Amino acid sequence: MPKNLHSVFINGYLLLDAGADKDSKNAYGYNLLHYAVCQRLRETTLCLLLEAGADMEARNTYGDTALHLATQGGDERMARFLV
């Protein structure tokens, strides 16, 4: 079973119950919350990640949190959810 979720997350698979690493990051420091925001996924996806203990304050290599990415991308709905 893969421990890096980035490739399967894009396809909509969340393997948290199977023990996958919710805080894994890609080469640019993006974690699953970063991906969820960038892909404009539903708030329910973010809820699931946050309930599983994903780090909302995690920063990518550019210093951005998920909230930063939401505001930079003009996603007011997601930004309000993350505040």
C-alpha atoms as one frame of an Amber mdcrd trajectory, in Angstrom:
protein
   0.000   0.000   0.000   1.452   3.407  -0.920   2.586   5.656   1.912   2.767
   8.749  -0.295  -0.779   9.905  -1.004  -0.142  12.636  -3.530  -0.675  10.510
  -6.633  -3.784   8.749  -5.343  -5.262  11.849  -3.706  -5.691  13.561  -7.055
  -7.841  10.600  -8.115 -10.028  11.018  -5.052  -8.677   8.226  -2.878  -8.131
   8.867   0.795  -6.292   6.051   2.482  -6.135   7.550   5.955  -7.917   4.617
   7.533  -5.310   2.311   6.040  -2.510   4.180   7.799  -1.270   6.356   4.950
   0.790   9.375   5.995  -1.538  12.400   6.111   1.414  14.764   6.471   3.537
  13.519   3.578   4.887  16.262   1.341   6.048  16.396  -2.238   9.315  17.957
  -3.431   7.789  21.444  -3.092   6.516  20.859   0.426   2.866  20.537  -0.535
   0.866  18.327   1.818  -2.665  17.008   1.337  -4.294  20.179   2.660  -2.328
  22.210   0.123  -3.549  19.868  -2.628  -7.149  19.984  -1.405  -7.122  23.780
  -1.551  -5.335  23.983  -4.917  -7.774  21.485  -6.442 -10.724  23.362  -4.882
 -12.050  20.217  -3.292 -15.053  20.252  -0.989 -14.900  21.356   2.614 -15.798
  17.807   3.618 -12.433  16.653   2.283 -10.652  19.239   4.402 -12.758  18.226
   7.427 -11.677  14.628   6.966  -8.019  15.588   6.745  -8.216  17.918   9.739
 -10.094  15.360  11.836  -7.343  12.880  10.997  -4.844  15.350  12.447  -3.409
  16.952   9.312  -1.289  19.995  10.157  -3.197  23.127   9.103  -0.127  25.275
   9.818   2.185  23.239   7.571   4.076  25.382   5.074   5.318  24.472   1.637
   8.833  25.388   0.490   7.526  28.855  -0.431   6.239  29.424   3.111   2.565
  29.074   2.208  -0.054  27.395   4.387  -3.306  26.031   2.970  -4.980  29.300
   3.999  -2.373  31.319   2.093  -3.024  29.253  -1.030  -6.789  29.704  -0.708
  -6.494  33.483  -0.472  -3.875  33.681  -3.235  -6.161  31.620  -5.457  -9.158
  33.826  -4.721 -11.099  30.970  -3.125 -13.086  32.905  -0.541 -15.210  29.874
   0.347 -12.182  27.782   1.246 -10.437  30.662   3.026 -13.496  31.227   5.234
 -13.588  27.533   6.044  -9.927  27.502   7.077 -10.167  30.559   9.344
